[in-house]
Amino acid sequence: MTFFSGPSYPNRLTFLGVRRYPARARPGRTTSVMNTQELARELGHPDAQKLLSDSMARLAYNGHDGFPRVIPVGFYWTGERIVVSTAPTSPKARALSSRPEVALTIDTGSTPEEAKALLVRGLATLETVDGVTDEYLAAARRSIDKPQLAEFEHNVRSTYKQMVRISIEPHWARFYDFGAGRLPAFLANLVNEG
């Protein structure tokens, strides 16, 4: 079925005046990998470091059915990698073993002036360990009061005979502070034009 007649164009986008650019050449386009200095700047921002010292994030990955998932997860930042621990039978461990590409968001703030977010994209590597991962317990220590920590650790050790350490190597990151004007490029452009 033909929707238009006239000169022959390679595709409808060209006919409409839209030019295709390679991912790196298109203005304002982000790629899944950034240079190490820029990555270090984004992850090293003091407010990004505060978010990385938190204990909850949202992890996005593709399930075996091809549909994306976004789930809340506990995590631990080692200074180089984000570590998520889970049961070997978890859907995320199964899916990440064949599709290791992930995105992660850590955010805070309940108003636009307070809103801060760290977005990370990277690759996950999985390792099954006997017992409980050290990172799982380290993350718990940040959010559980000391009197409850011993009971928590006992319960965790009796529940998990093995865990999967999901170690996420950041390849791209961006820190946003909406109240301070550190905005996504498209939004900053809208604000500056308006």
Backbone as a printed PyTorch tensor [residue, N CA C, xyz], in Angstrom:
tensor([[[  0.8430,  -1.1690,   0.0000],
         [  0.0000,   0.0000,   0.0000],
         [  0.8860,   1.2290,   0.0000]],

        [[  0.6180,   2.1770,  -0.8690],
         [  1.3830,   3.4080,  -0.9720],
         [  0.6000,   4.5500,  -0.3450]],

        [[  1.2460,   5.2970,   0.5390],
         [  0.5850,   6.4070,   1.2090],
         [  0.8080,   7.7370,   0.5020]],

        [[  1.7860,   7.8320,  -0.3570],
         [  2.0520,   9.0770,  -1.0640],
         [  2.6380,   8.7440,  -2.4280]],

        [[  2.5050,   9.6860,  -3.3120],
         [  3.1150,   9.5060,  -4.6290],
         [  4.1000,  10.6360,  -4.8320]],

        [[  4.9120,  10.5430,  -5.7990],
         [  5.9040,  11.5710,  -6.0550],
         [  7.2570,  10.9470,  -6.2110]],

        [[  8.3120,  11.7430,  -5.9890],
         [  9.6550,  11.2290,  -6.1910],
         [  9.9240,  10.0340,  -5.2890]],

        [[ 10.8430,   9.1960,  -5.7040],
         [ 11.2050,   8.0220,  -4.9160],
         [ 12.1700,   8.4350,  -3.8140]],

        [[ 11.8490,   8.0810,  -2.5630],
         [ 12.6930,   8.3690,  -1.4200],
         [ 13.0820,   7.0410,  -0.7710]],

        [[ 14.2730,   6.9790,  -0.1810],
         [ 14.7070,   5.7280,   0.4390],
         [ 13.7770,   5.2620,   1.5600]],

        [[ 13.1870,   6.2020,   2.2740],
         [ 12.2170,   5.8420,   3.3110],
         [ 11.3310,   7.0430,   3.5860]],

        [[ 10.2550,   6.8150,   4.2830],
         [  9.2900,   7.8820,   4.5230],
         [  9.8790,   9.0090,   5.3700]],

        [[ 10.7980,   8.6820,   6.2780],
         [ 11.4070,   9.7210,   7.1050],
         [ 12.1770,  10.7250,   6.2530]],

        [[ 12.8780,  10.2330,   5.2400],
         [ 13.6080,  11.1340,   4.3490],
         [ 12.6200,  12.0280,   3.6080]],

        [[ 11.5080,  11.4510,   3.1460],
         [ 10.4730,  12.2150,   2.4530],
         [  9.9590,  13.3480,   3.3320]],

        [[  9.8100,  13.0720,   4.6310],
         [  9.2840,  14.0730,   5.5590],
         [ 10.3430,  15.0760,   5.9970]],

        [[ 11.5620,  14.9300,   5.5240],
         [ 12.6240,  15.8700,   5.8620],
         [ 13.4280,  15.4850,   7.0870]],

        [[ 13.1940,  14.3010,   7.6130],
         [ 13.9440,  13.8300,   8.7750],
         [ 15.1670,  13.0900,   8.2840]],

        [[ 16.3170,  13.4850,   8.7640],
         [ 17.5570,  12.8350,   8.3540],
         [ 17.9920,  11.8710,   9.4320]],

        [[ 18.4870,  10.7420,   9.0050],
         [ 18.9910,   9.7580,   9.9560],
         [ 20.4640,  10.0300,  10.2330]],

        [[ 20.8140,  10.0610,  11.5090],
         [ 22.1970,  10.2590,  11.9230],
         [ 22.6510,   9.0360,  12.6890]],

        [[ 23.9370,   8.7290,  12.6450],
         [ 24.4380,   7.6920,  13.5480],
         [ 24.2050,   8.1400,  14.9880]],

        [[ 24.0860,   7.1940,  15.9080],
         [ 23.7500,   7.5090,  17.2990],
         [ 24.6620,   8.5690,  17.8980]],

        [[ 25.9500,   8.5290,  17.6240],
         [ 26.8750,   9.4890,  18.2300],
         [ 26.8130,  10.8650,  17.5720]],

        [[ 26.3410,  10.9300,  16.3530],
         [ 26.3610,  12.1950,  15.6360],
         [ 25.1130,  13.0310,  15.8730]],

        [[ 24.0260,  12.4370,  16.2930],
         [ 22.7880,  13.1810,  16.4450],
         [ 22.8830,  14.1080,  17.6420]],

        [[ 22.5920,  15.4010,  17.4510],
         [ 22.6690,  16.3520,  18.5610],
         [ 21.7230,  15.9670,  19.6980]],

        [[ 22.2150,  16.0330,  20.9340],
         [ 21.4100,  15.7540,  22.1080],
         [ 21.1590,  14.2800,  22.3740]],

        [[ 21.6990,  13.4110,  21.5510],
         [ 21.4570,  11.9720,  21.7020],
         [ 22.4470,  11.4020,  22.7020]],

        [[ 21.9670,  10.5890,  23.6150],
         [ 22.8660,   9.9350,  24.5550],
         [ 23.1610,   8.5330,  24.0580]],

        [[ 24.3310,   8.0540,  24.3650],
         [ 24.7050,   6.6960,  24.0000],
         [ 24.8380,   5.8770,  25.2750]],

        [[ 25.0190,   4.5890,  25.1180],
         [ 25.0720,   3.7270,  26.2910],
         [ 26.4560,   3.6910,  26.9350]],

        [[ 27.4430,   4.3280,  26.3320],
         [ 28.7910,   4.3570,  26.8920],
         [ 29.2900,   5.7980,  26.8600]],

        [[ 29.9250,   6.2370,  27.9310],
         [ 30.5250,   7.5720,  27.9510],
         [ 31.9930,   7.4330,  28.3340]],

        [[ 32.7680,   8.4780,  28.0610],
         [ 34.1900,   8.3690,  28.3800],
         [ 34.3870,   8.3260,  29.8920]],

        [[ 35.5150,   7.7660,  30.3030],
         [ 35.7400,   7.4960,  31.7280],
         [ 35.7930,   8.7640,  32.5720]],

        [[ 36.3070,   9.8670,  32.0190],
         [ 36.3620,  11.1120,  32.7880],
         [ 34.9520,  11.6540,  33.0550]],

        [[ 34.1080,  11.6370,  32.0240],
         [ 32.7420,  12.1340,  32.1970],
         [ 31.9680,  11.2260,  33.1590]],

        [[ 32.1540,   9.9250,  33.0360],
         [ 31.5050,   8.9700,  33.9290],
         [ 31.9390,   9.2150,  35.3770]],

        [[ 33.2310,   9.4150,  35.5830],
         [ 33.7570,   9.6740,  36.9320],
         [ 33.1980,  10.9810,  37.4880]],

        [[ 33.0630,  12.0140,  36.6430],
         [ 32.4890,  13.2900,  37.0910],
         [ 31.0430,  13.1130,  37.5510]],

        [[ 30.2520,  12.3900,  36.7730],
         [ 28.8410,  12.2010,  37.1200],
         [ 28.7020,  11.3850,  38.4090]],

        [[ 29.4140,  10.2650,  38.4960],
         [ 29.3170,   9.4140,  39.6820],
         [ 29.9750,  10.0480,  40.9060]],

        [[ 30.9500,  10.9130,  40.6700],
         [ 31.6800,  11.5430,  41.7670],
         [ 31.0420,  12.8050,  42.3080]],

        [[ 30.0080,  13.3140,  41.6640],
         [ 29.3300,  14.5140,  42.1630],
         [ 28.9070,  14.2500,  43.6120]],

        [[ 29.1200,  15.2030,  44.5250],
         [ 28.7970,  14.9690,  45.9370],
         [ 27.3620,  14.4920,  46.1790]],

        [[ 26.3940,  15.0580,  45.4680],
         [ 25.0090,  14.6180,  45.6660],
         [ 24.7560,  13.2550,  45.0350]],

        [[ 25.4740,  12.9260,  43.9690],
         [ 25.3760,  11.5700,  43.3930],
         [ 25.9460,  10.5620,  44.3930]],

        [[ 27.0280,  10.9410,  45.0730],
         [ 27.6110,  10.0540,  46.0800],
         [ 26.6360,   9.8240,  47.2400]],

        [[ 25.8630,  10.8600,  47.6140],
         [ 24.8510,  10.6800,  48.6610],
         [ 23.8040,   9.6670,  48.2170]],

        [[ 23.3770,   9.7690,  46.9650],
         [ 22.3950,   8.8110,  46.4570],
         [ 22.9810,   7.4030,  46.4160]],

        [[ 24.2570,   7.2910,  46.0490],
         [ 24.9030,   5.9750,  45.9990],
         [ 25.1120,   5.3760,  47.3850]],

        [[ 25.0450,   6.2060,  48.4240],
         [ 25.1710,   5.6790,  49.7830],
         [ 23.8090,   5.2720,  50.3470]],

        [[ 22.7590,   5.4580,  49.5520],
         [ 21.4180,   5.0240,  49.9370],
         [ 21.3480,   3.5050,  49.8410]],

        [[ 20.1770,   2.9370,  50.0830],
         [ 20.0820,   1.4830,  50.0350],
         [ 19.0310,   0.9660,  49.0550]],

        [[ 18.2430,   1.8550,  48.4400],
         [ 17.1950,   1.4130,  47.5170],
         [ 17.3510,   2.0920,  46.1590]],

        [[ 17.0620,   1.3140,  45.1230],
         [ 17.1140,   1.8100,  43.7550],
         [ 16.0270,   1.1020,  42.9550]],

        [[ 15.8820,   1.5090,  41.7120],
         [ 14.9950,   0.8220,  40.7750],
         [ 15.8700,   0.2580,  39.6620]],

        [[ 15.7510,  -1.0380,  39.4570],
         [ 16.5480,  -1.7390,  38.4490],
         [ 15.6640,  -2.0770,  37.2610]],

        [[ 16.1360,  -1.7440,  36.0730],
         [ 15.4190,  -2.0810,  34.8440],
         [ 16.2430,  -3.0890,  34.0530]],

        [[ 15.5480,  -4.1110,  33.5510],
         [ 16.1960,  -5.1340,  32.7380],
         [ 15.1340,  -5.7420,  31.8350]],

        [[ 15.5520,  -6.5130,  30.8520],
         [ 14.6170,  -7.1870,  29.9600],
         [ 14.4050,  -8.6120,  30.4330]],

        [[ 13.1330,  -8.9820,  30.5790],
         [ 12.7850, -10.3370,  30.9790],
         [ 12.9440, -11.2980,  29.8120]],

        [[ 12.8040, -12.5800,  30.0890],
         [ 12.9420, -13.6000,  29.0450],
         [ 11.8800, -13.4760,  27.9680]],

        [[ 10.7450, -12.8520,  28.2930],
         [  9.7010, -12.6860,  27.2910],
         [  9.9340, -11.4540,  26.4160]],

        [[ 11.0490, -10.7350,  26.6480],
         [ 11.3780,  -9.5610,  25.8480],
         [ 10.7970,  -8.2710,  26.3910]],

        [[  9.9260,  -8.3480,  27.3860],
         [  9.3430,  -7.1410,  27.9530],
         [ 10.2160,  -6.6010,  29.0730]],

        [[ 10.3150,  -5.2740,  29.1820],
         [ 11.1460,  -4.6890,  30.2390],
         [ 10.5040,  -4.8380,  31.6090]],

        [[ 11.3470,  -4.8620,  32.6150],
         [ 10.9210,  -4.9110,  34.0090],
         [ 11.5990,  -3.7520,  34.7360]],

        [[ 10.9120,  -3.1710,  35.6960],
         [ 11.4980,  -2.1980,  36.6120],
         [ 11.0950,  -2.6430,  38.0060]],

        [[ 12.0930,  -2.9180,  38.8370],
         [ 11.8170,  -3.4400,  40.1730],
         [ 12.6330,  -2.6900,  41.2250]],

        [[ 12.0780,  -2.5390,  42.4210],
         [ 12.8730,  -1.9540,  43.5030],
         [ 13.8800,  -2.9870,  44.0060]],

        [[ 15.0860,  -2.5340,  44.2670],
         [ 16.1320,  -3.4280,  44.7630],
         [ 16.9600,  -2.7130,  45.8210]],

        [[ 17.4760,  -3.5020,  46.7440],
         [ 18.5070,  -3.0100,  47.6350],
         [ 19.8310,  -3.1130,  46.8960]],

        [[ 20.7790,  -2.2480,  47.2090],
         [ 22.0620,  -2.2810,  46.5140],
         [ 23.1680,  -1.7910,  47.4370]],

        [[ 24.3830,  -2.0400,  46.9900],
         [ 25.5670,  -1.5550,  47.6950],
         [ 26.5540,  -1.0270,  46.6630]],

        [[ 27.0430,   0.1940,  46.8550],
         [ 28.0220,   0.8240,  45.9680],
         [ 29.4090,   0.5470,  46.5080]],

        [[ 30.2450,  -0.1150,  45.7040],
         [ 31.6020,  -0.4590,  46.1410],
         [ 32.5990,   0.6580,  45.8830]],

        [[ 32.1810,   1.6760,  45.1590],
         [ 33.0890,   2.7250,  44.7110],
         [ 33.3940,   2.5680,  43.2370]],

        [[ 33.1410,   1.3860,  42.7030],
         [ 33.3350,   1.1210,  41.2720],
         [ 32.1390,   0.4260,  40.6350]],

        [[ 31.4230,  -0.3510,  41.4300],
         [ 30.2970,  -1.1340,  40.9100],
         [ 29.1090,  -1.0480,  41.8640]],

        [[ 27.9300,  -1.2340,  41.2860],
         [ 26.7060,  -1.3230,  42.0710],
         [ 26.3940,  -2.8080,  42.2060]],

        [[ 26.2610,  -3.2750,  43.4410],
         [ 26.0270,  -4.7020,  43.6770],
         [ 24.6190,  -4.9120,  44.2220]],

        [[ 23.9010,  -5.7950,  43.5610],
         [ 22.5710,  -6.2210,  43.9740],
         [ 22.6880,  -7.7120,  44.2840]],

        [[ 22.1030,  -8.1430,  45.3740],
         [ 22.1600,  -9.5610,  45.7480],
         [ 20.7620, -10.1380,  45.7210]],

        [[ 20.6620, -11.3910,  45.2940],
         [ 19.3500, -12.0140,  45.1690],
         [ 19.4660, -13.5360,  45.2490]],

        [[ 18.3350, -14.1850,  45.2880],
         [ 18.2980, -15.6480,  45.2840],
         [ 18.6190, -16.1760,  43.8860]],

        [[ 19.2740, -17.3230,  43.7970],
         [ 19.5800, -17.9030,  42.4800],
         [ 18.3340, -18.1940,  41.6410]],

        [[ 17.1910, -18.3680,  42.2850],
         [ 15.9520, -18.6780,  41.5710],
         [ 15.1570, -17.4350,  41.1740]],

        [[ 15.6850, -16.2420,  41.4380],
         [ 14.9260, -15.0230,  41.1390],
         [ 14.8130, -14.7940,  39.6370]],

        [[ 13.6990, -14.2200,  39.1910],
         [ 13.5470, -13.9150,  37.7650],
         [ 14.6510, -13.0090,  37.2250]],

        [[ 15.1190, -12.0430,  38.0200],
         [ 16.1530, -11.1350,  37.5150],
         [ 17.4710, -11.8670,  37.2820]],

        [[ 17.8170, -12.8090,  38.1470],
         [ 19.0640, -13.5650,  37.9480],
         [ 18.9730, -14.3900,  36.6670]],

        [[ 17.8460, -15.0180,  36.4670],
         [ 17.6580, -15.8270,  35.2580],
         [ 17.7400, -14.9500,  34.0020]],

        [[ 17.0430, -13.8130,  34.0120],
         [ 17.0240, -12.9370,  32.8360],
         [ 18.3930, -12.3070,  32.5690]],

        [[ 19.0670, -11.8560,  33.6230],
         [ 20.3570, -11.1740,  33.4390],
         [ 21.4570, -12.1200,  32.9830]],

        [[ 21.2850, -13.4070,  33.2140],
         [ 22.3040, -14.3560,  32.7580],
         [ 22.3850, -14.3960,  31.2270]],

        [[ 21.3040, -14.0530,  30.5510],
         [ 21.3360, -14.0400,  29.0830],
         [ 21.2510, -12.6390,  28.4980]],

        [[ 20.7660, -11.6690,  29.2710],
         [ 20.6670, -10.2810,  28.8060],
         [ 21.2110,  -9.3720,  29.9090]],

        [[ 22.5110,  -9.1110,  29.9170],
         [ 23.1220,  -8.4050,  31.0490],
         [ 22.9870,  -6.8810,  31.0310]],

        [[ 22.3490,  -6.3140,  30.0210],
         [ 22.2120,  -4.8600,  29.9390],
         [ 21.1640,  -4.3920,  30.9470]],

        [[ 21.5260,  -3.3900,  31.7560],
         [ 20.6280,  -2.8900,  32.7910],
         [ 20.6280,  -1.3690,  32.8220]],

        [[ 19.6050,  -0.8390,  33.4650],
         [ 19.5470,   0.5750,  33.8250],
         [ 19.1200,   0.6240,  35.2750]],

        [[ 19.5830,   1.6360,  35.9690],
         [ 19.2970,   1.7620,  37.3880],
         [ 19.0190,   3.2190,  37.6900]],

        [[ 18.0400,   3.4840,  38.5280],
         [ 17.7200,   4.8400,  38.9490],
         [ 17.6820,   4.8900,  40.4600]],

        [[ 18.3490,   5.8940,  41.0140],
         [ 18.2980,   6.1750,  42.4420],
         [ 17.8220,   7.6130,  42.5440]],

        [[ 16.7360,   7.8480,  43.2510],
         [ 16.2230,   9.2140,  43.2920],
         [ 15.6880,   9.5610,  44.6690]],

        [[ 15.4910,  10.8590,  44.8590],
         [ 14.9840,  11.3770,  46.1210],
         [ 14.2570,  12.6760,  45.8520]],

        [[ 13.4840,  13.1070,  46.8230],
         [ 12.7710,  14.3760,  46.7120],
         [ 11.3160,  14.1880,  46.3620]],

        [[ 10.4510,  14.9330,  47.0470],
         [  9.0200,  14.8160,  46.7970],
         [  8.4360,  16.0320,  46.0910]],

        [[  9.2630,  17.0320,  45.8400],
         [  8.8250,  18.2070,  45.0780],
         [  9.8500,  18.4650,  43.9790]],

        [[  9.4710,  19.2110,  42.9450],
         [ 10.4490,  19.5130,  41.8880],
         [ 11.7170,  20.1940,  42.4140]],

        [[ 11.5720,  21.0440,  43.4190],
         [ 12.7460,  21.7390,  43.9600],
         [ 13.6870,  20.7920,  44.6900]],

        [[ 13.1460,  19.7040,  45.2390],
         [ 13.9570,  18.7410,  45.9850],
         [ 14.4260,  17.5690,  45.1500]],

        [[ 13.8700,  17.4110,  43.9510],
         [ 14.1070,  16.2100,  43.1410],
         [ 15.5580,  16.1020,  42.6770]],

        [[ 16.1490,  14.9530,  42.9850],
         [ 17.4930,  14.6020,  42.5280],
         [ 17.4460,  13.1680,  42.0530]],

        [[ 18.1820,  12.8710,  40.9900],
         [ 18.1670,  11.5070,  40.4570],
         [ 19.5200,  11.1720,  39.8550]],

        [[ 19.9270,   9.9340,  40.0480],
         [ 21.1160,   9.3910,  39.4040],
         [ 20.6460,   8.2560,  38.5080]],

        [[ 20.9170,   8.3940,  37.2190],
         [ 20.5650,   7.3740,  36.2400],
         [ 21.8490,   6.6870,  35.8090]],

        [[ 21.8300,   5.3610,  35.7750],
         [ 23.0200,   4.5800,  35.4290],
         [ 22.6220,   3.5130,  34.4180]],

        [[ 23.4650,   3.3260,  33.4140],
         [ 23.3210,   2.2010,  32.4910],
         [ 24.6120,   1.4110,  32.5340]],

        [[ 24.4990,   0.0910,  32.4440],
         [ 25.7140,  -0.7060,  32.4810],
         [ 25.4630,  -2.1600,  32.1760]],

        [[ 26.4960,  -2.9530,  32.4370],
         [ 26.4320,  -4.3930,  32.2110],
         [ 26.5720,  -5.1220,  33.5330]],

        [[ 25.7490,  -6.1460,  33.6930],
         [ 25.7520,  -6.9320,  34.9230],
         [ 26.5270,  -8.2300,  34.7190]],

        [[ 27.3290,  -8.5710,  35.7050],
         [ 27.9510,  -9.8930,  35.7520],
         [ 27.3920, -10.5950,  36.9800]],

        [[ 27.1940, -11.8960,  36.8550],
         [ 26.5720, -12.6620,  37.9260],
         [ 27.5410, -13.6960,  38.4720]],

        [[ 27.5160, -13.8440,  39.7930],
         [ 28.3380, -14.8450,  40.4550],
         [ 27.5230, -15.4520,  41.5870]],

        [[ 27.3790, -16.7570,  41.5840],
         [ 26.6730, -17.4440,  42.6630],
         [ 27.6710, -17.7490,  43.7720]],

        [[ 27.3080, -17.3890,  44.9910],
         [ 28.1800, -17.6130,  46.1430],
         [ 27.4290, -18.4370,  47.1820]],

        [[ 28.1640, -19.1990,  47.9610],
         [ 27.5590, -19.9300,  49.0740],
         [ 27.2790, -18.9410,  50.1920]],

        [[ 26.1310, -19.0780,  50.8150],
         [ 25.7650, -18.1940,  51.9120],
         [ 25.2600, -16.8570,  51.4110]],

        [[ 25.5210, -15.8220,  52.1910],
         [ 25.0270, -14.4700,  51.9340],
         [ 26.1910, -13.5980,  51.4500]],

        [[ 25.9410, -12.7550,  50.4610],
         [ 27.0170, -11.8800,  49.9720],
         [ 27.3590, -10.8270,  51.0280]],

        [[ 28.6170, -10.4570,  51.0610],
         [ 29.0630,  -9.4160,  51.9970],
         [ 28.3530,  -8.1020,  51.7250]],

        [[ 28.1100,  -7.7980,  50.4310],
         [ 27.4800,  -6.5380,  50.0460],
         [ 26.0320,  -6.4620,  50.5440]],

        [[ 25.3390,  -7.5940,  50.5840],
         [ 23.9640,  -7.6260,  51.0730],
         [ 23.9180,  -7.2080,  52.5440]],

        [[ 24.8320,  -7.7560,  53.3200],
         [ 24.8810,  -7.4110,  54.7460],
         [ 25.3810,  -5.9830,  54.9540]],

        [[ 26.3250,  -5.5390,  54.1370],
         [ 26.8210,  -4.1600,  54.2540],
         [ 25.7040,  -3.1610,  53.9550]],

        [[ 24.8830,  -3.4550,  52.9420],
         [ 23.7570,  -2.5750,  52.6200],
         [ 22.7540,  -2.5570,  53.7710]],

        [[ 22.5170,  -3.7050,  54.3730],
         [ 21.5730,  -3.7860,  55.4920],
         [ 22.0570,  -2.9610,  56.6810]],

        [[ 23.3520,  -2.9450,  56.8970],
         [ 23.9110,  -2.1840,  58.0310],
         [ 23.6220,  -0.6890,  57.9140]],

        [[ 23.4310,  -0.2110,  56.6750],
         [ 23.1500,   1.2160,  56.4720],
         [ 21.7030,   1.5680,  56.8020]],

        [[ 20.8120,   0.5820,  56.7850],
         [ 19.4010,   0.9200,  56.9340],
         [ 18.7080,   0.2600,  58.1290]],

        [[ 19.3740,  -0.6660,  58.7950],
         [ 18.7530,  -1.3650,  59.9300],
         [ 19.4620,  -0.9530,  61.2120]],

        [[ 18.6740,  -0.6350,  62.2300],
         [ 19.2440,  -0.2570,  63.5230],
         [ 20.0260,  -1.4210,  64.1120]],

        [[ 21.0810,  -1.0860,  64.8210],
         [ 21.9770,  -2.1030,  65.3640],
         [ 21.2620,  -3.1710,  66.1990]],

        [[ 20.3040,  -2.8090,  67.0610],
         [ 19.6410,  -3.8650,  67.8480],
         [ 18.9330,  -4.9140,  66.9750]],

        [[ 18.3870,  -4.5200,  65.8330],
         [ 17.6940,  -5.4630,  64.9560],
         [ 18.6380,  -6.1580,  63.9670]],

        [[ 19.8430,  -5.6600,  63.8300],
         [ 20.7610,  -6.1720,  62.8190],
         [ 21.1450,  -7.6310,  63.0550]],

        [[ 21.4130,  -8.0160,  64.2920],
         [ 21.8090,  -9.4020,  64.5820],
         [ 20.6930, -10.3780,  64.2240]],

        [[ 19.4620, -10.0310,  64.5580],
         [ 18.3360, -10.9000,  64.2100],
         [ 18.1460, -10.9610,  62.6940]],

        [[ 18.2760,  -9.8150,  62.0360],
         [ 18.1580,  -9.7860,  60.5770],
         [ 19.2050, -10.6960,  59.9400]],

        [[ 20.4460, -10.5480,  60.3690],
         [ 21.5250, -11.3570,  59.7950],
         [ 21.2790, -12.8520,  60.0410]],

        [[ 20.8270, -13.2160,  61.2230],
         [ 20.5120, -14.6170,  61.5230],
         [ 19.4200, -15.1300,  60.5750]],

        [[ 18.3520, -14.3510,  60.4020],
         [ 17.2560, -14.7560,  59.5220],
         [ 17.7080, -14.8850,  58.0690]],

        [[ 18.5290, -13.9620,  57.6320],
         [ 19.0200, -13.9940,  56.2450],
         [ 19.8990, -15.2220,  56.0270]],

        [[ 20.7970, -15.4740,  56.9560],
         [ 21.6970, -16.6260,  56.8080],
         [ 20.9360, -17.9580,  56.8330]],

        [[ 19.8340, -18.0160,  57.5810],
         [ 19.0540, -19.2580,  57.6080],
         [ 18.1470, -19.3840,  56.3800]],

        [[ 17.8770, -18.2810,  55.7000],
         [ 17.0180, -18.3100,  54.5060],
         [ 17.8060, -18.6270,  53.2440]],

        [[ 18.9580, -17.9880,  53.0850],
         [ 19.7370, -18.1090,  51.8440],
         [ 20.8910, -19.0880,  52.0150]],

        [[ 20.8090, -20.2140,  51.3370],
         [ 21.9470, -21.1390,  51.2910],
         [ 22.9540, -20.6630,  50.2510]],

        [[ 22.4360, -19.9810,  49.2330],
         [ 23.2720, -19.3550,  48.2010],
         [ 22.6380, -18.0400,  47.8030]],

        [[ 23.4650, -17.1520,  47.2610],
         [ 22.9890, -15.8920,  46.6920],
         [ 23.7030, -15.6550,  45.3780]],

        [[ 23.0650, -14.8420,  44.5440],
         [ 23.7030, -14.3880,  43.3180],
         [ 24.1150, -12.9430,  43.5240]],

        [[ 25.3980, -12.6770,  43.3110],
         [ 25.9210, -11.3110,  43.3520],
         [ 25.8060, -10.7580,  41.9380]],

        [[ 24.9620,  -9.7520,  41.7720],
         [ 24.8100,  -9.0610,  40.4870],
         [ 25.6560,  -7.8040,  40.5870]],

        [[ 26.7600,  -7.8020,  39.8830],
         [ 27.7110,  -6.6950,  39.9390],
         [ 27.5510,  -5.8730,  38.6560]],

        [[ 27.1270,  -4.6320,  38.8160],
         [ 26.8300,  -3.7670,  37.6760],
         [ 27.9730,  -2.7880,  37.4700]],

        [[ 28.5860,  -2.8900,  36.3030],
         [ 29.6480,  -1.9550,  35.9270],
         [ 29.0260,  -0.7960,  35.1650]],

        [[ 29.0640,   0.4220,  35.7340],
         [ 28.4800,   1.5620,  35.0260],
         [ 29.2360,   1.8740,  33.7320]],

        [[ 28.4780,   2.0630,  32.6610],
         [ 29.0520,   2.4980,  31.3830],
         [ 28.5870,   3.9030,  31.0370]],

        [[ 27.5100,   4.3320,  31.6590],
         [ 26.9310,   5.6620,  31.4250],
         [ 26.2230,   6.0630,  32.7050]],

        [[ 26.3220,   7.3340,  33.0710],
         [ 25.6140,   7.8370,  34.2470],
         [ 25.3140,   9.3100,  34.0680]],

        [[ 24.2300,   9.7390,  34.6640],
         [ 23.8910,  11.1550,  34.6430],
         [ 23.2150,  11.4890,  35.9650]],

        [[ 23.6970,  12.5650,  36.6130],
         [ 23.1090,  13.0520,  37.8470],
         [ 22.3090,  14.3090,  37.5440]],

        [[ 21.0580,  14.3350,  38.0140],
         [ 20.1920,  15.4970,  37.8340],
         [ 19.7950,  16.0580,  39.1910]],

        [[ 19.8030,  17.3840,  39.2850],
         [ 19.3330,  18.1000,  40.4710],
         [ 18.3800,  19.1660,  39.9550]],

        [[ 17.1030,  18.8590,  39.9430],
         [ 16.1170,  19.7230,  39.3100],
         [ 16.0190,  21.0810,  39.9950]],

        [[ 16.1060,  21.1160,  41.3120],
         [ 16.0270,  22.3770,  42.0400],
         [ 17.2040,  23.2950,  41.7690]],

        [[ 18.3630,  22.7200,  41.4750],
         [ 19.5660,  23.5080,  41.2000],
         [ 19.7380,  23.7840,  39.7060]],

        [[ 18.7970,  23.3160,  38.8900],
         [ 18.8800,  23.5740,  37.4480],
         [ 19.7350,  22.5930,  36.6780]],

        [[ 20.1660,  21.5160,  37.3110],
         [ 20.9400,  20.4850,  36.6010],
         [ 19.9260,  19.5220,  35.9890]],

        [[ 19.5360,  19.8120,  34.7480],
         [ 18.4050,  19.1640,  34.0980],
         [ 18.8340,  18.3300,  32.9000]],

        [[ 17.9680,  17.4000,  32.4740],
         [ 18.2290,  16.7330,  31.1960],
         [ 18.3020,  17.7900,  30.0820]],

        [[ 19.1250,  17.5430,  29.0730],
         [ 19.3720,  18.5330,  28.0180],
         [ 18.0840,  19.0010,  27.3530]],

        [[ 17.1790,  18.0720,  27.0420],
         [ 15.9510,  18.4810,  26.3570],
         [ 15.1300,  19.4400,  27.2260]],

        [[ 15.1120,  19.2120,  28.5430],
         [ 14.3540,  20.0560,  29.4460],
         [ 15.0350,  21.4110,  29.6330]],

        [[ 16.3600,  21.3980,  29.7440],
         [ 17.0980,  22.6640,  29.8490],
         [ 16.8710,  23.5080,  28.6040]],

        [[ 16.8520,  22.8770,  27.4310],
         [ 16.5850,  23.6100,  26.1880],
         [ 15.1930,  24.2320,  26.2000]],

        [[ 14.1890,  23.4990,  26.6730],
         [ 12.8370,  24.0360,  26.7610],
         [ 12.7870,  25.2360,  27.7030]],

        [[ 13.4460,  25.1120,  28.8560],
         [ 13.4550,  26.1990,  29.8340],
         [ 14.1490,  27.4250,  29.2440]],

        [[ 15.2810,  27.2250,  28.5800],
         [ 16.0240,  28.3480,  28.0200],
         [ 15.3070,  29.0080,  26.8520]],

        [[ 14.5400,  28.2290,  26.0830],
         [ 13.8000,  28.7920,  24.9630],
         [ 12.5410,  29.5310,  25.4090]],

        [[ 11.9880,  29.1110,  26.5540],
         [ 10.7190,  29.6750,  27.0260],
         [ 10.9000,  30.8780,  27.8170]]])
